[in-house]
Amino acid sequence: MTPEDALREIRDREDQTTEAALGPVPRWYLVSATLLLCAACAIPDYVSDSLPYQAAGIALLCALGVISNRSRRARLRRSSYTNKSGLLVLLMIGAMIAVFVALRIVAALAHLPVPSTIGAVGMALTWAVTTPWLNRAMKATLRREP
């Protein structure tokens, strides 16, 4: 085996590990997390003391994330990858919050009856659209790493 063949085999195995760890986002997770996120953020329109319900919704979201991550066939432990992917996650969360706040303000100014629900739907859709993008961006970040 030549050194080039050995390097090619190492890269192939790294790609296999990357795919196993960061494969496509499971549909069940995407759908259930989107619905749960929407419900948790829309609760203030329907319940006067909504904090316990929102906390329960966030706890369920965290549990879904743990279950989804545990179902992966491989785990990655690279510090520079973790830092770069953490920045991508923060950008996505920032976009979700911005969409929620903007839609909530516009709905309240327009005197619409359920402003939190409108913001929640926008935020949940932002999450559903950006999650596959985030997954692809994380794979690209990992593949560029030396």
Steps between C-alpha positions, in 0.01 A plus 500: 500500500638836400489805728242658266277192533534512878405869510203436270382220728534723807298774330235248397469378858479857628220568251318186616531610863380851413198360318421265789524782754337775295273311265171650391277640773235236575155604376332394823730737688454788258119475508457435873749770605340753265153432641624503859693824448194662347275382785740609774529852357129541421378411851487861630210569261288227661609461865540784747776339712696338218849474648465140632366386163780672315758347732349155438510561125866601515580193711329280240698672223822425686393137546427471127845637423664247731302213346589616149869531585505160670359342186809604304742221417810705581601797713754769419741645753701778341541828678544728200203330332293548815589869517416562134177304513403675824526832320273369223244386758508842668439667163201275439356568847551873446308481172217310668473754782511791256219350292288433811547850642442673166183306422371540857549878485340531156204283609454702820518831312244368251275403794484138388340272760788251550835678460707236684357227279590693185854554629523136608399371158758723335769390742413131462508528122836676522626210710363241258661673202837577660559165672585308179720795394675490839562127460660552158707794628627294794606221263680750278675649804617158609624403156705820466677437829865390461 
